[in-house]
Amino acid sequence: MLTVADVDRTIDFYQRVLGMEARKVRSSVLARPDRSSVCTSATPIGT
């Protein structure tokens, strides 16, 4: 059984991880001239 604190910690952890990934993807998009290949591999979940 998860407590509210556990859920909060997990959400916080995933937000940090996803934030780092998003920054990495964004910098690789900016550094790379062919944007289309990056965009296809980095489509957000749910689209």
N, CA, C and O atoms as CSV, one atom per row, in Angstrom:
chain,resi,resn,atom,element,x,y,z
A,1,MET,N,N,0.848,-1.197,0.000
A,1,MET,CA,C,0.000,0.000,0.000
A,1,MET,C,C,0.885,1.250,0.000
A,1,MET,O,O,1.745,1.414,0.866
A,2,LEU,N,N,0.667,2.110,-0.963
A,2,LEU,CA,C,1.456,3.333,-1.057
A,2,LEU,C,C,0.818,4.440,-0.229
A,2,LEU,O,O,-0.399,4.625,-0.237
A,3,THR,N,N,1.662,5.165,0.478
A,3,THR,CA,C,1.159,6.336,1.187
A,3,THR,C,C,1.222,7.541,0.265
A,3,THR,O,O,1.825,7.492,-0.807
A,4,VAL,N,N,0.588,8.624,0.699
A,4,VAL,CA,C,0.601,9.844,-0.109
A,4,VAL,C,C,2.031,10.346,-0.279
A,4,VAL,O,O,2.400,10.830,-1.349
A,5,ALA,N,N,2.832,10.231,0.776
A,5,ALA,CA,C,4.223,10.689,0.709
A,5,ALA,C,C,5.001,9.886,-0.335
A,5,ALA,O,O,5.816,10.446,-1.068
A,6,ASP,N,N,4.751,8.574,-0.402
A,6,ASP,CA,C,5.428,7.745,-1.406
A,6,ASP,C,C,5.060,8.196,-2.811
A,6,ASP,O,O,5.922,8.313,-3.682
A,7,VAL,N,N,3.780,8.447,-3.020
A,7,VAL,CA,C,3.321,8.886,-4.336
A,7,VAL,C,C,3.947,10.225,-4.696
A,7,VAL,O,O,4.408,10.423,-5.820
A,8,ASP,N,N,3.960,11.144,-3.733
A,8,ASP,CA,C,4.569,12.455,-3.976
A,8,ASP,C,C,6.037,12.321,-4.338
A,8,ASP,O,O,6.520,12.982,-5.257
A,9,ARG,N,N,6.752,11.457,-3.607
A,9,ARG,CA,C,8.173,11.255,-3.894
A,9,ARG,C,C,8.359,10.675,-5.280
A,9,ARG,O,O,9.248,11.090,-6.023
A,10,THR,N,N,7.510,9.706,-5.629
A,10,THR,CA,C,7.622,9.072,-6.942
A,10,THR,C,C,7.349,10.075,-8.052
A,10,THR,O,O,8.088,10.134,-9.034
A,11,ILE,N,N,6.288,10.866,-7.899
A,11,ILE,CA,C,5.953,11.876,-8.907
A,11,ILE,C,C,7.089,12.877,-9.039
A,11,ILE,O,O,7.465,13.255,-10.149
A,12,ASP,N,N,7.640,13.309,-7.896
A,12,ASP,CA,C,8.743,14.267,-7.913
A,12,ASP,C,C,9.931,13.683,-8.652
A,12,ASP,O,O,10.572,14.359,-9.457
A,13,PHE,N,N,10.222,12.402,-8.369
A,13,PHE,CA,C,11.347,11.738,-9.025
A,13,PHE,C,C,11.139,11.683,-10.532
A,13,PHE,O,O,12.042,12.014,-11.301
A,14,TYR,N,N,9.945,11.264,-10.954
A,14,TYR,CA,C,9.699,11.149,-12.389
A,14,TYR,C,C,9.710,12.504,-13.077
A,14,TYR,O,O,10.177,12.620,-14.210
A,15,GLN,N,N,9.200,13.532,-12.405
A,15,GLN,CA,C,9.240,14.870,-12.997
A,15,GLN,C,C,10.676,15.323,-13.195
A,15,GLN,O,O,11.001,15.943,-14.207
A,16,ARG,N,N,11.550,15.011,-12.217
A,16,ARG,CA,C,12.965,15.371,-12.367
A,16,ARG,C,C,13.582,14.622,-13.530
A,16,ARG,O,O,14.286,15.211,-14.350
A,17,VAL,N,N,13.317,13.304,-13.606
A,17,VAL,CA,C,13.893,12.491,-14.677
A,17,VAL,C,C,13.384,12.957,-16.035
A,17,VAL,O,O,14.166,13.133,-16.969
A,18,LEU,N,N,12.066,13.157,-16.145
A,18,LEU,CA,C,11.498,13.583,-17.419
A,18,LEU,C,C,11.977,14.971,-17.790
A,18,LEU,O,O,12.172,15.265,-18.969
A,19,GLY,N,N,12.167,15.828,-16.801
A,19,GLY,CA,C,12.684,17.165,-17.064
A,19,GLY,C,C,14.084,17.100,-17.654
A,19,GLY,O,O,14.407,17.824,-18.595
A,20,MET,N,N,14.915,16.219,-17.088
A,20,MET,CA,C,16.269,16.058,-17.616
A,20,MET,C,C,16.228,15.512,-19.031
A,20,MET,O,O,16.972,15.967,-19.900
A,21,GLU,N,N,15.357,14.533,-19.265
A,21,GLU,CA,C,15.245,13.952,-20.603
A,21,GLU,C,C,14.778,15.000,-21.603
A,21,GLU,O,O,15.293,15.073,-22.719
A,22,ALA,N,N,13.804,15.809,-21.204
A,22,ALA,CA,C,13.286,16.840,-22.107
A,22,ALA,C,C,14.376,17.839,-22.467
A,22,ALA,O,O,14.485,18.264,-23.617
A,23,ARG,N,N,15.188,18.214,-21.470
A,23,ARG,CA,C,16.289,19.137,-21.755
A,23,ARG,C,C,17.291,18.499,-22.700
A,23,ARG,O,O,17.808,19.155,-23.604
A,24,LYS,N,N,17.568,17.199,-22.487
A,24,LYS,CA,C,18.518,16.497,-23.349
A,24,LYS,C,C,17.999,16.450,-24.783
A,24,LYS,O,O,18.740,16.710,-25.730
A,25,VAL,N,N,16.721,16.117,-24.930
A,25,VAL,CA,C,16.125,16.042,-26.260
A,25,VAL,C,C,16.153,17.411,-26.929
A,25,VAL,O,O,16.474,17.531,-28.112
A,26,ARG,N,N,15.811,18.443,-26.154
A,26,ARG,CA,C,15.767,19.787,-26.714
A,26,ARG,C,C,17.154,20.211,-27.187
A,26,ARG,O,O,17.291,20.792,-28.264
A,27,SER,N,N,18.181,19.928,-26.391
A,27,SER,CA,C,19.528,20.336,-26.789
A,27,SER,C,C,19.996,19.538,-27.995
A,27,SER,O,O,20.708,20.068,-28.849
A,28,SER,N,N,19.603,18.261,-28.076
A,28,SER,CA,C,20.009,17.472,-29.240
A,28,SER,C,C,19.269,17.938,-30.486
A,28,SER,O,O,19.818,17.884,-31.587
A,29,VAL,N,N,18.026,18.396,-30.325
A,29,VAL,CA,C,17.285,18.949,-31.462
A,29,VAL,C,C,17.967,20.217,-31.955
A,29,VAL,O,O,18.119,20.425,-33.159
A,30,LEU,N,N,18.377,21.067,-31.008
A,30,LEU,CA,C,19.017,22.326,-31.388
A,30,LEU,C,C,20.383,22.084,-32.017
A,30,LEU,O,O,20.808,22.836,-32.894
A,31,ALA,N,N,21.067,21.040,-31.572
A,31,ALA,CA,C,22.425,20.793,-32.051
A,31,ALA,C,C,22.430,20.080,-33.395
A,31,ALA,O,O,23.464,20.015,-34.061
A,32,ARG,N,N,21.293,19.550,-33.794
A,32,ARG,CA,C,21.243,18.694,-34.979
A,32,ARG,C,C,20.453,19.369,-36.092
A,32,ARG,O,O,19.351,19.859,-35.845
A,33,PRO,N,N,20.990,19.408,-37.317
A,33,PRO,CA,C,20.279,20.076,-38.411
A,33,PRO,C,C,19.039,19.317,-38.895
A,33,PRO,O,O,18.054,19.936,-39.298
A,34,ASP,N,N,19.080,17.983,-38.858
A,34,ASP,CA,C,17.906,17.233,-39.346
A,34,ASP,C,C,16.945,17.016,-38.182
A,34,ASP,O,O,17.099,16.083,-37.394
A,35,ARG,N,N,15.960,17.890,-38.093
A,35,ARG,CA,C,15.053,17.895,-36.948
A,35,ARG,C,C,14.064,16.730,-36.990
A,35,ARG,O,O,13.628,16.247,-35.945
A,36,SER,N,N,13.711,16.282,-38.191
A,36,SER,CA,C,12.600,15.339,-38.311
A,36,SER,C,C,12.892,14.023,-37.605
A,36,SER,O,O,12.001,13.445,-36.981
A,37,SER,N,N,14.130,13.541,-37.694
A,37,SER,CA,C,14.443,12.259,-37.073
A,37,SER,C,C,14.358,12.361,-35.556
A,37,SER,O,O,13.964,11.405,-34.887
A,38,VAL,N,N,14.729,13.525,-35.010
A,38,VAL,CA,C,14.653,13.707,-33.570
A,38,VAL,C,C,13.198,13.787,-33.132
A,38,VAL,O,O,12.818,13.204,-32.117
A,39,CYS,N,N,12.389,14.503,-33.892
A,39,CYS,CA,C,10.990,14.688,-33.517
A,39,CYS,C,C,10.236,13.363,-33.502
A,39,CYS,O,O,9.385,13.146,-32.639
A,40,THR,N,N,10.538,12.479,-34.445
A,40,THR,CA,C,9.806,11.222,-34.489
A,40,THR,C,C,10.176,10.345,-33.307
A,40,THR,O,O,9.327,9.624,-32.783
A,41,SER,N,N,11.445,10.393,-32.874
A,41,SER,CA,C,11.853,9.537,-31.764
A,41,SER,C,C,11.454,10.136,-30.425
A,41,SER,O,O,11.451,9.438,-29.411
A,42,ALA,N,N,11.119,11.419,-30.409
A,42,ALA,CA,C,10.823,12.090,-29.141
A,42,ALA,C,C,9.376,12.542,-29.066
A,42,ALA,O,O,9.080,13.551,-28.425
A,43,THR,N,N,8.465,11.817,-29.708
A,43,THR,CA,C,7.058,12.197,-29.624
A,43,THR,C,C,6.549,11.931,-28.218
A,43,THR,O,O,6.858,10.889,-27.640
A,44,PRO,N,N,5.772,12.856,-27.653
A,44,PRO,CA,C,5.265,12.665,-26.296
A,44,PRO,C,C,4.309,11.488,-26.219
A,44,PRO,O,O,3.645,11.151,-27.199
A,45,ILE,N,N,4.243,10.871,-25.058
A,45,ILE,CA,C,3.319,9.759,-24.846
A,45,ILE,C,C,1.894,10.302,-24.873
A,45,ILE,O,O,1.616,11.358,-24.306
A,46,GLY,N,N,1.006,9.587,-25.525
A,46,GLY,CA,C,-0.387,9.996,-25.548
A,46,GLY,C,C,-0.808,10.618,-26.857
A,46,GLY,O,O,-1.985,10.933,-27.037
A,47,THR,N,N,0.121,10.805,-27.778
A,47,THR,CA,C,-0.259,11.382,-29.063
A,47,THR,C,C,-0.521,10.269,-30.060
A,47,THR,O,O,-0.857,10.539,-31.213
